[in-house]
Amino acid sequence: MSRSQATVDLAAIRHNAGVLRDAAPGTELCAVVKAHGYGHGEVAAAHAAIQGGATILGVARVVEGCRLRNAGLDVPIWVFSEPEEREFDDAVDADLQPAVYSLAAVEAAGEAAARSATGMSVHLKIDTGMHRVGAALDDAAALARRVDEHPSLVLGSVWTHLAVADDPAASSTEIQLDRFDIAVASIEAAGIDVARTHAANSAGAHAWPRAHRDVVRCGISLYGLAP
């Protein structure tokens, strides 16, 4: 039986990271290396992306972030899905920064962070129209307040995910960004400092300058594919 072999050009990933960074000037690049770096090898892809200008790594699950830490990567690592309650201790131990979008997760994060000497930064995700995961707009300020009040938690950012940013003419992307602005304004009106916001995926980085904000999170384009 014959075997297939894939050759990964890390120089291409490094180059693509630079292109994505330049596509959104003034922002940080979060290189998304979930799912084993989209099948390219998460550790090698992460190193190449950082060499190309990425300053943050993004994963889907705590276990993926732990593997990167165990490989010696020391940049901020964001976990885009809300961990299960039992995973928050691992997230704290590995200095990961998870997403939260429910009160139960905020409380679990706070309990785990309180058991450590370092605390933990969490990132509040708002559902503006993707309808996959995220807090409702009406709950944004209350959840942010609970994070802000907890002595062991830091609100690292407020963020959302664009559903169809690959369509430059999609009015729904404008609607999502309008909703996101409303959510962020409600948090700030409650007297809570929002250190960073981010909304753009690969497609947003390419086609929606309004979505650039403080960070762009790029996955598929990092590996040379159109969004």
C-alpha positions in Angstrom: 0.0 0.0 0.0 1.4 3.4 -1.0 1.7 6.2 1.5 1.0 9.9 0.9 3.2 12.6 2.2 2.6 16.3 2.7 5.4 18.8 2.6 4.7 22.0 4.6 6.6 25.1 3.6 7.1 27.0 6.9 8.6 29.9 5.0 5.2 30.3 3.3 3.4 30.4 6.7 6.0 33.0 7.9 5.4 35.0 4.7 1.6 34.8 5.0 1.7 36.0 8.6 3.6 39.1 7.5 1.0 39.7 4.7 -1.9 39.4 7.2 -0.1 41.7 9.7 0.4 44.3 6.9 -3.3 44.0 5.8 -4.4 45.4 9.1 -1.9 48.0 10.1 -1.9 49.1 13.7 -3.3 45.8 14.9 -1.8 42.7 16.5 -2.0 39.4 14.7 -3.4 36.4 16.4 -2.3 33.3 14.5 -4.9 30.6 14.8 -3.3 27.2 15.1 -6.2 25.1 16.2 -6.8 21.6 14.9 -3.0 20.9 14.8 -2.4 24.1 12.8 -5.2 23.2 10.3 -3.3 19.9 9.8 0.1 21.6 9.2 1.6 20.9 12.7 0.6 23.3 15.4 4.0 23.8 17.0 5.9 24.4 13.7 3.1 26.6 12.4 3.1 28.6 15.6 6.8 29.3 15.5 6.6 30.3 11.8 3.7 32.6 12.4 5.5 34.3 15.3 8.6 34.7 13.1 6.3 36.4 10.6 4.9 38.9 13.1 2.1 37.2 15.1 2.2 38.2 18.8 -0.7 35.9 20.0 -1.7 32.3 19.3 -5.3 31.1 19.1 -6.6 27.6 19.7 -10.0 26.1 20.1 -9.4 23.9 23.2 -7.5 24.0 26.4 -5.6 20.8 25.5 -4.3 22.5 22.4 -3.0 25.4 24.3 -1.3 23.1 26.8 0.5 21.3 24.0 1.9 24.7 22.8 3.0 25.6 26.3 4.7 22.2 26.8 6.5 22.8 23.5 8.1 26.0 25.0 6.0 28.7 23.3 5.7 31.6 25.7 3.5 34.2 23.8 -0.1 34.8 24.9 -2.4 31.9 24.0 -6.1 32.5 23.6 -8.7 29.7 23.8 -11.7 30.5 21.6 -14.2 28.1 23.2 -15.4 28.3 26.7 -13.7 25.5 28.7 -15.5 23.0 30.7 -15.5 23.7 34.5 -12.9 21.0 35.1 -10.5 22.5 32.5 -10.1 25.9 34.1 -7.4 24.7 36.5 -5.4 23.4 33.5 -5.9 26.8 31.8 -4.6 28.6 34.8 -1.6 26.3 35.2 -0.6 26.7 31.5 -1.2 30.5 31.6 -3.9 30.3 28.9 -6.5 33.0 28.3 -9.9 31.4 27.7 -13.1 32.8 26.2 -16.1 33.1 28.5 -19.7 33.9 27.6 -21.8 32.5 30.5 -22.0 33.3 34.2 -21.2 29.7 35.0 -17.9 29.9 33.1 -17.0 33.3 34.7 -17.6 31.8 38.2 -15.6 28.7 37.3 -12.8 30.8 35.9 -12.8 32.9 39.0 -12.6 29.9 41.3 -9.7 28.4 39.4 -7.8 31.7 39.2 -8.3 32.3 42.9 -6.5 29.0 43.7 -3.4 30.3 41.8 -1.0 33.1 42.6 -1.2 34.6 39.1 -4.9 35.1 38.4 -6.2 34.8 34.9 -7.2 36.9 31.9 -10.4 36.0 30.2 -12.0 37.2 26.9 -15.7 37.9 26.8 -17.3 36.7 23.5 -20.5 38.4 22.3 -22.9 36.7 19.9 -23.6 39.4 17.3 -25.2 37.1 14.7 -23.0 34.0 14.2 -25.4 32.1 16.5 -22.8 29.6 17.4 -21.6 30.6 20.9 -21.4 33.9 22.7 -23.2 36.1 25.2 -26.4 37.9 24.3 -26.0 41.6 23.8 -28.3 42.3 26.8 -26.0 40.2 29.0 -22.7 41.7 28.0 -22.4 44.4 30.6 -23.5 42.2 33.5 -20.9 39.5 32.5 -18.2 42.0 32.1 -19.0 43.5 35.4 -18.8 40.1 37.1 -15.3 39.6 35.5 -14.2 43.1 36.5 -15.4 42.6 40.1 -13.5 39.3 40.6 -10.2 39.9 42.3 -8.5 37.1 40.4 -9.8 37.8 36.9 -8.9 40.4 34.3 -11.1 41.3 31.3 -8.5 40.8 28.5 -10.8 41.7 25.7 -14.3 41.8 24.3 -14.8 40.1 21.0 -17.1 38.6 18.4 -16.9 36.4 15.3 -18.1 37.4 11.8 -20.3 34.9 10.1 -20.0 35.8 6.4 -17.1 38.3 6.2 -15.9 36.4 3.1 -18.8 38.2 1.2 -17.6 41.9 0.9 -21.2 42.9 0.1 -22.8 41.2 3.1 -25.0 43.7 5.0 -25.1 41.3 7.8 -21.4 42.0 8.6 -22.2 45.7 9.0 -25.1 44.7 11.3 -22.8 42.5 13.4 -20.3 45.2 13.8 -23.1 47.7 14.7 -24.3 45.2 17.4 -20.7 44.7 18.6 -20.3 48.5 19.0 -23.5 48.6 21.1 -22.3 45.8 23.3 -18.9 47.4 23.9 -20.6 50.8 24.6 -22.8 49.1 27.2 -19.8 47.7 29.0 -18.0 51.0 28.9 -21.1 52.8 30.1 -21.1 50.5 33.2 -17.7 52.0 34.0 -15.7 49.0 32.9 -12.4 49.5 31.0 -12.3 47.4 27.7 -8.6 47.0 27.1 -9.0 45.4 23.6 -11.7 44.5 21.1 -11.5 42.2 18.1 -13.8 40.9 15.5 -11.9 40.2 12.3 -11.1 36.7 11.1 -9.1 36.1 7.9 -11.9 37.4 5.7 -12.4 40.4 8.0 -8.7 41.2 7.9 -8.8 41.2 4.1 -12.2 42.8 3.3 -13.5 44.7 6.3 -11.2 47.5 7.6 -13.9 48.5 10.0 -13.5 45.1 11.7 -9.8 45.4 12.4 -10.0 46.9 15.9 -7.1 46.0 18.1 -6.4 42.4 17.0 -7.1 40.3 13.8 -7.5 36.6 14.3 -6.3 34.7 11.1 -6.5 31.0 10.5 -7.3 29.8 7.0 -5.3 32.6 5.2 -2.3 31.9 7.3 -2.1 28.5 5.5 -2.5 30.1 2.0 -6.2 29.6 1.4 -8.7 32.2 0.5 -11.4 32.7 3.2 
